Amino acid sequence: MDTTPSRSTVDLPAPPHCDMSLDEAFETRRTMRELSGPRLAEADISLLLWSAQGITLAGNRTAPSAGATYPIELYLLTARGVYRYRPIHHDLEVVSDENKRLPLFGNAVGQESVRDAPAVFVVTAVFERTAAKYGDRAKRYVHIEVGHVAQNLLLQAAALGLGGVPVGSFDDAAVSEIIGLPEDHEPLYLLPIGHPAG
């Protein structure tokens, strides 16, 4: 994978430590569709991205990957634009400086959390990375990995006192166009994250 910056990048702070225990996060995590509030703190975004796809001290990803093929590409949509997370650098590549959440909402069956959340994490996959090693079983392995990534992110959101909702109903082609995905990136999951309304 090419990690050379082709566009401008945004540095992220080191992921902060979170004091909530894992069992407390399990107890706290609930699907929350009514999300609002101010934009997420930079430290929270850093920790959420790292929890989903970051690199640990041992040099592994935080989520398991079949054969370490790492097919997942994680995107972030905020009011400030669209970004692609680069785990090796723990930074964000700027894809667009436009707020794309409203058109995303329009192609996600009108699910209001996509429009109202201050951040929408989009999990995409490059299936060829895993297929090169596992052939026909790649699709299964990639879908399993997407579940690991989403659960990591949702549990971390709960630990930060935030809410989230997994969204799987959307127009794939429209979402790809809105975000500006490369042809080999397939969108699989939308994860709006924000402050619980009320």
VMD Tcl script that draws the C-alpha trace (Angstrom):
set ca {
  {0.00 0.00 0.00}
  {1.31 3.45 -0.90}
  {1.74 5.56 2.22}
  {3.32 8.53 0.48}
  {1.19 11.63 1.03}
  {-0.47 12.51 -2.29}
  {-2.72 15.15 -0.72}
  {-2.45 17.36 2.33}
  {-2.55 15.59 5.67}
  {-3.73 16.46 9.16}
  {-1.68 15.25 12.12}
  {-3.54 13.61 14.96}
  {-2.52 13.78 18.62}
  {-1.35 10.57 20.24}
  {-4.40 8.52 21.28}
  {-5.13 9.36 24.92}
  {-5.73 6.76 27.61}
  {-9.37 6.09 28.48}
  {-10.20 5.17 32.07}
  {-13.39 3.17 31.51}
  {-12.93 -0.58 31.84}
  {-13.92 -2.92 29.04}
  {-16.76 -4.45 31.04}
  {-18.12 -0.94 31.73}
  {-17.97 -0.20 27.99}
  {-19.95 -3.38 27.31}
  {-22.56 -2.27 29.85}
  {-22.71 1.27 28.45}
  {-22.72 0.60 24.70}
  {-26.17 0.95 23.18}
  {-27.34 1.77 19.69}
  {-28.13 5.49 19.72}
  {-29.83 6.95 16.68}
  {-30.40 10.43 18.08}
  {-26.99 12.08 17.99}
  {-26.09 15.73 18.15}
  {-23.85 18.16 19.89}
  {-20.66 19.96 19.04}
  {-17.98 18.46 16.87}
  {-15.89 15.78 18.51}
  {-12.69 16.73 20.29}
  {-9.54 16.03 18.29}
  {-8.31 13.69 21.03}
  {-11.56 11.69 20.84}
  {-11.29 11.39 17.04}
  {-7.69 10.25 17.43}
  {-8.65 7.56 19.93}
  {-11.67 6.38 17.90}
  {-9.60 5.99 14.73}
  {-6.78 4.25 16.58}
  {-9.25 1.88 18.28}
  {-10.73 0.90 14.93}
  {-7.57 0.50 12.83}
  {-4.57 1.83 14.74}
  {-1.22 0.16 15.24}
  {-0.39 -1.22 18.67}
  {2.98 -1.19 20.46}
  {3.50 -4.74 19.17}
  {3.13 -3.47 15.60}
  {-0.25 -5.13 14.99}
  {-3.59 -3.53 14.17}
  {-6.13 -3.11 16.95}
  {-8.58 -5.28 14.98}
  {-7.68 -8.79 13.77}
  {-7.04 -9.20 10.05}
  {-6.95 -12.53 8.20}
  {-3.34 -13.18 7.25}
  {-2.47 -9.57 8.13}
  {-3.78 -8.54 4.70}
  {-5.39 -5.35 6.08}
  {-8.17 -4.78 3.53}
  {-9.91 -2.08 5.58}
  {-9.70 1.60 4.68}
  {-11.36 3.94 7.16}
  {-12.82 7.32 6.21}
  {-14.07 10.14 8.41}
  {-16.73 12.69 7.43}
  {-17.18 15.85 9.50}
  {-18.45 19.37 8.89}
  {-14.91 20.24 7.82}
  {-14.58 17.62 5.11}
  {-13.73 14.03 4.19}
  {-10.58 12.31 5.41}
  {-8.87 8.94 5.00}
  {-7.16 7.50 8.08}
  {-3.56 6.41 7.58}
  {-2.73 4.00 10.44}
  {1.01 3.86 9.76}
  {1.32 7.61 10.27}
  {-1.69 7.99 12.59}
  {-2.86 10.95 10.57}
  {-5.60 11.93 8.17}
  {-5.30 12.45 4.44}
  {-7.61 15.22 3.24}
  {-9.91 13.86 0.54}
  {-12.27 16.86 0.39}
  {-12.78 20.07 2.34}
  {-16.56 19.94 1.77}
  {-19.17 18.82 4.28}
  {-20.58 15.67 2.61}
  {-22.79 14.47 5.45}
  {-26.03 15.83 3.95}
  {-25.66 14.03 0.59}
  {-24.54 10.95 2.52}
  {-27.74 11.17 4.58}
  {-29.77 11.43 1.38}
  {-28.31 8.13 0.17}
  {-28.58 6.29 3.50}
  {-32.36 5.79 3.45}
  {-32.80 9.10 5.27}
  {-31.32 7.88 8.53}
  {-31.10 11.06 10.59}
  {-28.04 9.97 12.58}
  {-25.98 10.22 9.39}
  {-27.05 13.85 9.01}
  {-26.96 14.89 12.67}
  {-23.86 13.19 14.08}
  {-20.76 15.41 14.14}
  {-18.70 12.53 12.74}
  {-19.49 9.64 10.41}
  {-16.90 6.88 10.12}
  {-17.12 4.95 6.86}
  {-15.61 1.48 6.80}
  {-14.53 0.45 3.31}
  {-12.62 -2.56 2.06}
  {-10.22 -3.44 -0.72}
  {-11.19 -7.09 -1.22}
  {-8.27 -7.82 -3.57}
  {-5.77 -7.51 -0.70}
  {-7.31 -10.49 1.07}
  {-8.30 -12.37 -2.09}
  {-4.66 -12.46 -3.22}
  {-3.97 -14.75 -0.26}
  {-7.30 -16.48 0.40}
  {-9.14 -16.55 -2.93}
  {-12.87 -17.16 -2.67}
  {-12.90 -17.04 1.14}
  {-11.75 -13.42 1.11}
  {-15.27 -12.03 1.12}
  {-16.09 -13.90 4.31}
  {-12.87 -12.85 6.01}
  {-13.28 -9.20 5.06}
  {-16.85 -9.09 6.37}
  {-15.70 -10.63 9.65}
  {-12.97 -8.01 9.90}
  {-15.44 -5.18 9.34}
  {-17.36 -6.46 12.37}
  {-14.20 -6.35 14.50}
  {-13.47 -2.79 13.39}
  {-17.02 -1.57 14.03}
  {-17.21 -3.15 17.48}
  {-13.86 -1.64 18.49}
  {-15.04 1.80 17.42}
  {-18.46 1.52 19.08}
  {-17.00 0.27 22.36}
  {-14.47 3.09 22.38}
  {-17.24 5.60 21.69}
  {-19.15 4.24 24.70}
  {-16.02 4.55 26.84}
  {-15.79 8.21 25.83}
  {-19.43 8.87 26.75}
  {-20.43 9.10 23.10}
  {-23.16 7.32 21.19}
  {-23.17 5.57 17.86}
  {-25.24 3.50 15.49}
  {-24.12 1.01 12.83}
  {-25.75 1.75 9.48}
  {-25.70 -0.82 6.71}
  {-28.53 0.47 4.53}
  {-27.24 2.85 1.86}
  {-26.68 3.20 -1.86}
  {-23.17 1.79 -2.37}
  {-22.46 3.54 -5.67}
  {-23.75 6.90 -4.44}
  {-21.75 6.68 -1.19}
  {-18.61 5.84 -3.17}
  {-19.15 8.88 -5.39}
  {-19.96 11.23 -2.51}
  {-16.82 10.28 -0.59}
  {-14.65 10.10 -3.70}
  {-13.56 6.51 -3.12}
  {-11.03 4.83 -5.40}
  {-12.60 2.17 -7.63}
  {-11.25 -0.72 -5.52}
  {-12.66 0.65 -2.23}
  {-16.09 -0.80 -1.42}
  {-18.16 0.91 1.31}
  {-19.50 -1.61 3.82}
  {-20.57 0.26 6.96}
  {-21.46 3.77 8.12}
  {-20.87 4.53 11.79}
  {-22.29 7.90 12.90}
  {-20.75 8.89 16.24}
  {-21.73 11.82 18.42}
  {-23.10 13.05 21.69}
  {-26.35 11.40 22.79}
  {-29.18 13.84 22.10}
  {-30.71 15.15 25.30}
}
mol new
graphics top color blue
foreach p $ca { graphics top sphere $p radius 0.5 }
foreach p [lrange $ca 0 end-1] q [lrange $ca 1 end] { graphics top cylinder $p $q radius 0.2 }
display resetview
